[in-house]
Amino acid sequence: MLAMRTYRDWARATRRVTRPQIVAPTTAHVAFDKAAQSFRIKLVRVPVAADYRADVDAMRRAITRNTVALVGSAPTFPHGVIDPIEDLAAIARQRGIGMHTDACLGGFVLPWARRLGYDVPGFDFQVPGVTSMSADTHKFGYAAKGTSVVLYRGTRLRSFQYFTATDWPGGLYFSPTLAGSRPGALSAACWAAMVATGEDGYLLATRRILETGAAIRQGIQAIPHLRVLGEPLWVVAFASDTVDIYRVLEHMTRRGWSLNGLHRPPAVHICVTLRHTQPGVAERLLADLRASVEEVVVAQPARKEGLAPVYGMAATIPFRGMVRDLLKKYLDLLYRP
Ligand SMILES: Cc1ncc(COP(=O)(O)O)c(C=O)c1O
């Protein structure tokens, strides 16, 4: 959100863009919608290519004089694939606009993967046109939730993130981020977690996660009725052309697995973390998945409860406002005393 607001204000100050827009693939995190809604930026969502990565030509065509930045993910949350950041960044550079790499998931995995010899495409500041990045310390940085990192190429762009006030009776005021008072303890704990993990810790964790990710990906590919989407490393999405994938998800939930339901297209994903690398976990996941698919194949008729009908319905209701209201009602329920 900070980076998007920064691009908005940067373009307003340097190019007089008054109706800012950001071009992002459909798979870029929904936090970009939240930023767009919050900061009155138009978010142009561009369908991804058949491999679930950003469609570079379509992204290029979506750029207008109001475009302030392009977005790419390394990797994407839904399908775990790395967008062609080098190509997107080259376009951004040529057009004089920003290029944000969302490395929230990959920021603390991909650099280590590269060190381990994996063929990781350019996604970071080594790529000339990348002007900002985000990386979540609370994910594969192994710090507690509450910290994350936004990085800019250079202090000039970063300065558009700052809030300053010079005329308030309370004194001169400045604040680098959106939140006001923030706990220093969280930053200290984050730093401690990173130092304690150390390079060796990150390398070991990354090796285990990528090996487990590869085993899970191969295992899923070998299960009849399932297919893996794209070419993922450790966030593995799978779908089916023959069975209701949401019913498979339900069966997995009943077996104690907490997987994510995706839609457009209907799919399920697992994000492999260090916990899944413990001996026997991947094998158990694959055995349960195989059994769940078999149960869905033989079970007739479709059950009327659980997630499957909810996702099925949400996908088909043309009135998205209704689905939005449902989500708000759900939040209300969570806050019910
Ligand atoms: C790839 C990616 N980008 C962005 C975000 C959004 O982060 P936040 O929850 O801080 O808005 C997430 C969170 O899961 C993510 O996985």
The ligand as a MOL file (V3000), in Angstrom:
LIG
                    3D

  0  0  0     0  0            999 V3000
M  V30 BEGIN CTAB
M  V30 COUNTS 16 16 0 0 0
M  V30 BEGIN ATOM
M  V30 1 C 2.5410 -12.0800 -2.2540 0
M  V30 2 C 1.8580 -11.2000 -1.2400 0
M  V30 3 N 1.7620 -9.8890 -1.4640 0
M  V30 4 C 1.1610 -9.0620 -0.5950 0
M  V30 5 C 0.6180 -9.5430 0.5720 0
M  V30 6 C -0.1590 -8.5650 1.4270 0
M  V30 7 O 0.3570 -8.3040 2.6010 0
M  V30 8 P -0.5360 -7.5960 3.7200 0
M  V30 9 O -1.3220 -8.6980 4.3500 0
M  V30 10 O 0.4860 -7.0280 4.6220 0
M  V30 11 O -1.3980 -6.5920 3.0620 0
M  V30 12 C 0.7050 -10.8910 0.8650 0
M  V30 13 C 0.1190 -11.4180 2.1150 0
M  V30 14 O -0.0950 -12.5860 2.2840 0
M  V30 15 C 1.3280 -11.7520 -0.0710 0
M  V30 16 O 1.4130 -13.0710 0.1220 0
M  V30 END ATOM
M  V30 BEGIN BOND
M  V30 1 1 1 2
M  V30 2 1 2 3
M  V30 3 2 2 15
M  V30 4 2 3 4
M  V30 5 1 4 5
M  V30 6 1 5 6
M  V30 7 2 5 12
M  V30 8 1 6 7
M  V30 9 1 7 8
M  V30 10 2 8 9
M  V30 11 1 8 10
M  V30 12 1 8 11
M  V30 13 1 12 13
M  V30 14 1 12 15
M  V30 15 2 13 14
M  V30 16 1 15 16
M  V30 END BOND
M  V30 END CTAB
M  END
